[in-house]
Amino acid sequence: MKRLLLFALCSIFLTISVDAQTKKLLTTINSLKTKEVVELKYNSQNQLIYFDEKGTVTYREFSLKYNKSTNQLSECTINNDKGELVLNSKYTYGTAGYITEDVKSSGKLQGKNTEQNKIYIDSKERLTKTAFDDGKLWEEFEYDESNNITKYTLHSAFGDSDIVTTHKYNKDKSVFANIENLPAWFWALHMNNVKWCGDFVGKNNPNESESTDPRFGTDTVEITYQYDADGYPVKQLYNGKVVKEFTYKIIK
């Protein structure tokens, strides 16, 4: 009898341990707030290699490549509306304080063009700021130890209506958990145009967001979640209203 009881307890413990270690990759985001559906694809190393964004009037595809020796993100191509505008970015690492981005643009809307930008990062490869073409600050970012954005400042071109947003976070795993080798700066760099990713730049999920705009005052949003049995968010709610839905696949 004792042996049977011990076996049963061990079986329960093993089941709980396996469930606790279940790893998943995000495959779909249904962004109800921005009316977009995002589908993500990965390679055998669990690196994000492709995602597309289908909106009511727009369609964008993102293709990512990695250096086979270092596993660093080496290239990102953004195809807007099936070739209307194609932006190909290649990244060069090794300089303290920034990454060099060489961007080639082409497509039906314009001729070929090449420009070079700096992606400003800190010692943890987190995006610290972006700038307008004239060099003036556009965005500034502050983080906690888990790479979550705690303060985001969006500067106006004229400096008279800056918008400041602060975030608080829970300790639960981000929807982007388990994506391998995607640099900390990537989602932050795109969040101004890719609205659905802004909440999940770091390792956790926001539970409160406060935005202050001198034109409209302060707006506070309570953010809650519904989770699956393995602790991954399946729904995100703003002030009780569902704004995003998530689906995953199990990985080893």
N, C-alpha and C positions, 0 to 999 in steps of 0.2 A: 504493500500500500504506500509506504514511504517513497519507494522507487518510482511508482506511478505519479505521485504528487510532485516529486522532484522533476520528473520528466515533463510534466505539464507546465510547471513553473518555468523551466528552461525554454520550453517551446514558446510560451507567452513572451518571455524576455527577448528571445531571438526575433520574434515577429515585430515587437516594438522597436528593437534596434535596427532592423532592416528598414522599417517604415521611416524611422528618424533619419536614416541616411539616404532616403530616396532623393535622387538628383533629377532635376527637370530643367529643360530649356524652353524659353518662351517661343511660341510659334505664331501666335496671332494676337493682335490688339484691336479691339473694336472700340474706337474712340467716339462715343456718342456725342460728346460735347463739341468736337471739331468736325464731326461727320466724316470720319476717315476710317478705313480698315487697313491695317498693316500686317503683312505676312513676312516672317523672318526665316532664313535658311542658314544652315551651318555645314561645315565640313566634318570629317571624321575626328578632328582634334577639338571639336566644340567651339571653333572660331566662327564668328558671324561673317558670312561671305556675301550675303545678299538680303535686302529687304525692299519691299515696294510699299507704296503709300497711295491708296486709291481714295480720292475725295470726290465730292459732288461735281467738281469742274476740273480737277487736276489729277495727274497721275505722275508719280516720280518713282524711279528705280535707283537704288544705291547698290553698287558692287564694290566689294572690299578685297584687297589682296594683302598678304603678309610676307615678310622676308623669311625664307625657309631656314636661314641660319640663326636669326635672332628672334623670330616670331613677332617682331614689331610690325605694326600696321605700316605698309609701305605705299599704298595707293587706294584712292577712293574715287569712283566715277559716279556722278549724279546725272541721270538721264531724265530730263523734264519733258513730259508730254510726248513720249515716243520720238525723240530726236529734235524737238523744237529748240531746245538748248541743252547742250551736253557739257558738263564741267568735269574735267579730269585733274585730280590733285595727286601729286607725288610728294612724299615727305622725306626730308633729310634730317637726321638726328646728329647730336654730338656737340652742339653749341649750348653753353649754359644760358638758361633763361628763355630760350625759345626754340621752336622747330621751324625749319624753313619749308614752306609750302609753295611748290611750283604748280600753277594752275593754267591749264589749257582749256579754252572755251571754244565751242564750235556748235553747229546746228543750223536749222532752217531760219532761225530768227536773226542770225548775225554771222559774219565771217569769222575766221579763226583768229584767236587772240591769246596772248600769253602774258601772265603777270606773276609776280613773286610776292608772297605774304609772309609775315611772321606770326606763328602761333605761340603766344606768350604763356609760359608754364612755370610752375614752382618746382621745388626739389622732388615732389611726388608726382610730377607730370600732370598736374591739375591745371586747367585753364585759369589764368588770373585776370585777363582783360582782353578786350578787342578794341579796335580803333576805326574811326572813319577814315576815308581816303586822305583827308588832310592831316591825319595824325592825332586828332583830338579823340579823347576817350569815348567809346560807345557803350561798352559793357564792362562791369567789374564783378568779380566773384570772390566770396569768402566761404570757407569750408570748415567742417569739424574733422575729427580724426578718422572718421569712416568715409571720407570723401563726399559727404552730403553737402549740398549747397545750403549754407545757413543765411547768407545775405546775397542778394542779386540786385545790382544797380544798373538801370537802363538810362543812360544819359541822352538827352535830346540834342539835336544838332546845334541848337542855340543856347543850351545850358540853362534854360529857364523853367523846364518842366520835367526834371528827373523823376523816374519812378523807382521806388525802393521796395523790394519784396523780401521778407524774412520767412524762414521756414523752421518748424520744429519737427522732430522725427521720432518714430518708434524704433524698436530694436529688431523688428521682423525683417526677413530677407527681401531684398528688392526683386522686382519682376525680372530684372536683368541678371540675377544671380546665376552663376555657373557659366556665363559666357567667357571664354578664354581669350586672353591677350588683347582685348580691346582696351586701348589706352584711356586713362581717366579723363583726358581732355575731350574725347570724341563727342559724347552726347552734349556736353556744355557748349562746344563750338557750334553745334547745329540747332540748339534748343530754341533760338529766336525764330527760326523758320519752321522747325519741326516741333510743333507745340506739344504733341503727345508724349515726348520723351523728357520734358523738363522736370517732372517729379521724381525721376528715377536715375539721376546722374551718379549717385553714390551707392553705398551698400545697403541702405535702409529705405523705408517709405515715409513720406511726410504725413504728419497727422494734424498739422495746422499751418496755414499760410496767411500772411498779413501783407497786403500791398497798399502802399501810400502813394497816391498821385496828387500833386498839388492842384490839379484841375478838378478832381472829383472826390477828394478825401481819402479815407482809409477803409479798406474792405478786408474783413477777416473771414476765412473759409475753414470750417472744421472738416477734416478729411478722415474718413473711416474706410474699412475694408471688410470684405467677406473672403474667407480662406477655404482652400480644399483641405483634405485630411492630412496632407503633408506640410501644411503651413505656408503654401504659396498663395498670394493674392489672386482671386479669380474675378473680383469686382472692386472697383474703387468708387467711393461716393463723396460728393461735395455737398456738405450740409444736408445729408440724408438722401441725395439724389444720385443715382448711378450715372457716372460719366465715362467709365471705361470698363471693358470686360476682357479677360485674359485667358488664353488656352496654352497648354504646354505639352511637351513630349517627354517621356522618361528616358534618361540616358544612364549609361554605366559609369 
